[in-house]
Structure formats: structure tokens, C-alpha cells
Amino acid sequence: MKDATVSARVEYDIKNEAEEILQKLGIPVSVVINSLYRQIIYRHGVPFSLILPSEPKTLDSMTSEQMSAKLQHSYEQSLLGEGRPFNEVFDEAERGLL
């Protein structure tokens, strides 16, 4: 029986974007929260990794060999059609997601 309420303060934009996606999927927010809680119980912890990502190296901290290797790798990826379109990457950077 569902008889408990969860209340949390979240960023307005994050809430709206997430709820928009859930609405398109036809999944109520309460189902997602309930599922998360069940996974926490099942796993005895958070069901996803909580780690700090490593800081990417900047151009000024790389040797010329490291930079050349990175450029070569990127070039090979582009020839194979791998990676992401640059427009998508720049759009994310402008939105502050990178």
C-alpha cells in the first residue's frame, strides 16, 4: 500500500526536463522514485556509480606527443564514422553540459 510521501527540492530546469522525458515515456514520476527506492533496497546502496570524473587534460598540460596521439585517435575515429557530430558537442558546450 502506498501511503508515504517523499518531498525533495530539485533544480527547476532539471525537474522539468526529466518530467518531460518521463511523460513522453508514459511513466509517472512516482513509479520512477518507487523503482529507485526498490533498487536501493535490493542492492543495499545506490544503483549507479557515484564517482568524481577525472578532469580532462587541457592543451597546456599535454606534451606535443600526447596531443598528436589524441589528434590521431580522433582522426581515425572520424574516418570510421565513430564519435559524435561536432554540432552536438558544441550545442552541449553552449548549454554548459560538458
C-alpha positions as CSV (number, residue, x, y, z in Angstrom):
1,M,0.0,0.0,0.0
2,K,1.4,3.4,-1.0
3,D,0.9,5.7,2.0
4,A,4.2,7.6,2.3
5,T,5.2,10.9,0.7
6,V,8.6,11.9,-0.5
7,S,9.5,15.6,-0.8
8,A,12.7,16.9,-2.2
9,R,13.9,20.2,-3.6
10,V,15.5,20.0,-7.0
11,E,16.6,22.5,-9.7
12,Y,13.6,23.7,-11.6
13,D,15.1,23.0,-15.1
14,I,16.3,19.6,-14.1
15,K,12.8,18.7,-12.8
16,N,11.0,19.9,-15.9
17,E,13.4,18.2,-18.3
18,A,13.2,14.9,-16.5
19,E,9.4,15.1,-16.2
20,E,9.1,15.9,-19.8
21,I,11.0,12.8,-20.8
22,L,9.0,10.6,-18.3
23,Q,5.8,12.0,-19.7
24,K,6.9,11.0,-23.3
25,L,7.7,7.6,-22.0
26,G,4.3,7.4,-20.2
27,I,5.9,6.8,-16.8
28,P,4.7,8.6,-13.7
29,V,7.4,10.2,-11.5
30,S,6.1,8.2,-8.5
31,V,6.9,5.0,-10.4
32,V,10.5,6.1,-11.1
33,I,11.0,7.1,-7.4
34,N,9.5,3.9,-6.2
35,S,11.7,1.9,-8.6
36,L,14.8,3.8,-7.4
37,Y,14.0,3.0,-3.8
38,R,13.4,-0.6,-4.5
39,Q,16.8,-0.8,-6.3
40,I,18.5,0.9,-3.3
41,I,17.0,-1.8,-1.1
42,Y,17.9,-4.6,-3.5
43,R,21.5,-3.5,-3.9
44,H,22.0,-2.2,-0.4
45,G,23.2,1.0,-2.0
46,V,22.8,3.4,-4.8
47,P,22.2,1.5,-8.1
48,F,24.6,3.6,-10.1
49,S,28.2,4.7,-9.7
50,L,28.9,7.8,-7.6
51,I,32.4,8.9,-8.5
52,L,34.1,12.1,-9.4
53,P,35.1,12.1,-13.0
54,S,38.7,12.7,-13.7
55,E,39.5,16.2,-15.1
56,P,40.3,16.1,-18.8
57,K,43.7,17.2,-19.7
58,T,44.0,20.7,-21.2
59,L,46.2,21.6,-24.1
60,D,48.7,23.4,-21.9
61,S,49.2,20.3,-19.7
62,M,49.8,17.9,-22.6
63,T,53.1,17.1,-24.3
64,S,53.2,17.5,-28.0
65,E,53.3,13.7,-28.3
66,Q,50.2,13.3,-26.2
67,M,48.4,16.0,-28.3
68,S,49.5,14.3,-31.5
69,A,48.3,10.9,-30.3
70,K,44.9,12.4,-29.3
71,L,44.5,14.1,-32.7
72,Q,45.5,10.9,-34.5
73,H,43.0,8.9,-32.5
74,S,40.2,11.5,-33.2
75,Y,41.1,11.5,-36.9
76,E,40.9,7.7,-37.0
77,Q,37.5,7.8,-35.2
78,S,36.2,10.2,-37.8
79,L,37.3,8.0,-40.7
80,L,35.4,5.1,-39.1
81,G,32.3,7.3,-38.5
82,E,32.6,6.9,-34.8
83,G,32.2,9.6,-32.2
84,R,29.6,12.4,-32.1
85,P,28.7,15.1,-34.6
86,F,30.6,18.3,-33.8
87,N,27.3,20.3,-33.8
88,E,26.0,18.2,-31.0
89,V,29.2,18.7,-28.9
90,F,29.2,22.4,-29.4
91,D,25.5,22.7,-28.6
92,E,26.1,20.8,-25.3
93,A,29.1,23.1,-24.6
94,E,27.0,26.1,-25.1
95,R,24.4,24.7,-22.7
96,G,27.1,24.1,-20.1
97,L,26.8,20.3,-20.2
98,L,30.4,19.4,-20.9
